[in-house]
Amino acid sequence: MTDTITKTTHVKAPIERVWRAISDHKEFGQWFKVALDRPFQAGQTSTGKMTHPGYEHVAWNAQIEAIEPNRRFALRWHPFAIEPDVDYSNEPTTLVEFLLEPEADGTRVTITETGFDRLPEARRENALRSNTQGWAAQAVNLREYAEARAEA
């Protein structure tokens, strides 16, 4: 599929712990490596700066679509918008969803990003490839972060 990225991970932590890691802007920032300006609020824009080494020049700008406690967190953003001198605001956004499901010994997290087919052709392939790699790494970051805090 050229329009969708899906990553699933099992987190050995209660759903409430995983939910907090995803929905609390400070906790999200720790594992995602972004310094966010204020708490997430549905219908509002979330802003900040990336803190991942080598990407500190990248602004975080996402529209929070949904906050459904312990179930779904969704946002829209401009994927792979890493060039500091490029205005991405007129491009379509992709939809990122975190879906949580309880499992016997923890939580299943499914991260899905859709909408790549709507991106300008010149950026589509790089955005899909970069975000596919990025979500693989972020799924690990989220799992490790939530599991470490579940034990504390």
C-alpha positions in Angstrom: 0.0 0.0 0.0 1.4 3.4 -0.9 -1.0 5.4 1.2 -0.7 3.9 4.6 1.9 3.0 7.3 0.9 0.7 10.1 3.1 -0.3 13.0 1.9 -2.5 15.8 3.7 -3.1 19.1 2.9 -4.9 22.3 3.7 -2.9 25.5 4.0 -4.8 28.8 2.2 -2.0 30.7 -1.4 -1.3 31.6 -3.4 0.6 29.0 -3.7 3.6 31.4 0.1 3.9 31.5 0.4 3.6 27.7 -2.4 6.2 27.3 -0.5 8.6 29.5 2.6 8.2 27.5 0.7 9.1 24.3 -1.7 11.7 25.5 0.3 13.8 28.0 2.3 16.3 26.0 5.3 16.1 28.3 5.5 12.3 28.3 4.9 12.2 24.5 7.7 14.7 24.1 10.1 12.5 26.0 9.8 9.3 23.9 9.0 11.1 20.6 11.9 13.6 21.2 9.9 16.9 20.8 9.5 19.8 23.2 5.8 20.7 23.0 4.5 24.1 24.1 1.3 23.1 25.8 -1.0 20.1 26.6 -2.8 18.4 23.7 -6.4 19.5 23.2 -8.8 18.1 20.5 -9.4 20.7 17.8 -6.3 22.7 18.7 -2.9 23.1 17.2 0.0 21.6 19.0 3.4 23.3 18.4 6.9 22.9 19.5 10.4 21.9 18.4 12.0 18.6 17.7 14.8 17.6 20.2 16.1 14.6 18.3 19.8 15.2 17.5 20.2 16.5 14.0 16.5 17.6 13.7 16.5 20.4 16.2 15.7 22.8 13.4 12.4 21.1 12.7 9.2 22.7 14.0 6.4 20.5 15.4 3.0 21.6 14.2 0.1 19.2 14.4 -3.7 19.5 14.6 -5.1 17.4 17.3 -8.0 15.5 15.8 -9.2 13.2 18.6 -8.5 12.3 22.2 -10.6 9.3 23.3 -9.1 8.2 26.7 -7.5 4.8 26.8 -8.6 4.1 23.2 -7.6 6.6 20.5 -5.3 9.6 20.0 -5.2 11.2 16.5 -3.5 14.1 14.9 -2.9 15.6 11.5 0.5 16.9 10.3 2.7 17.5 7.3 4.9 14.4 7.1 8.6 14.7 6.6 8.4 18.5 6.7 12.0 18.9 7.7 13.3 21.7 5.4 13.5 24.9 7.4 13.0 27.2 4.4 10.0 25.4 2.9 6.4 26.4 3.6 4.4 23.2 3.8 1.2 24.9 5.0 -0.6 24.6 1.6 0.1 20.8 1.3 -2.4 18.2 2.4 -1.8 16.6 5.8 -1.7 13.0 6.8 -3.6 11.5 9.7 -1.7 9.7 12.5 -3.7 7.5 14.8 -2.7 5.7 18.0 -5.1 2.9 18.8 -4.9 1.1 22.1 -6.3 -2.3 22.9 -5.9 -4.2 26.3 -4.2 -7.5 26.1 -3.6 -10.1 28.8 -0.2 -8.9 29.8 -0.3 -5.3 28.6 -1.5 -3.2 25.7 -1.5 -3.5 21.9 -0.6 -0.2 20.2 -1.4 0.3 16.6 0.1 3.4 14.9 -1.3 4.2 11.5 -0.5 7.1 9.2 -2.7 7.6 6.1 -3.0 10.1 3.4 0.4 9.9 1.6 -1.3 9.6 -1.9 -2.6 13.1 -1.5 0.9 14.6 -1.0 2.7 16.3 -3.9 4.3 13.7 -6.1 7.8 15.2 -5.6 7.6 14.6 -1.8 5.4 11.5 -1.6 8.0 8.7 -1.9 10.5 10.3 0.5 7.8 11.1 3.1 6.5 7.5 3.0 9.9 6.0 3.3 11.1 8.3 6.0 7.9 8.0 8.1 7.9 4.2 7.7 11.4 4.1 9.2 10.4 6.8 11.8 7.3 4.9 13.0 9.3 1.7 13.4 11.7 3.6 15.7 9.0 5.5 17.5 7.0 2.3 18.2 10.2 1.0 20.0 10.7 4.3 21.8 7.1 4.3 23.0 7.2 0.6 24.2 10.5 1.1 26.1 9.3 4.4 27.6 6.0 3.0 28.8 7.4 -0.3 30.1 10.2 1.5 32.1 7.6 3.7 33.8 5.2 0.8 34.4 7.8 -0.9 36.6 8.5 2.3 38.6 
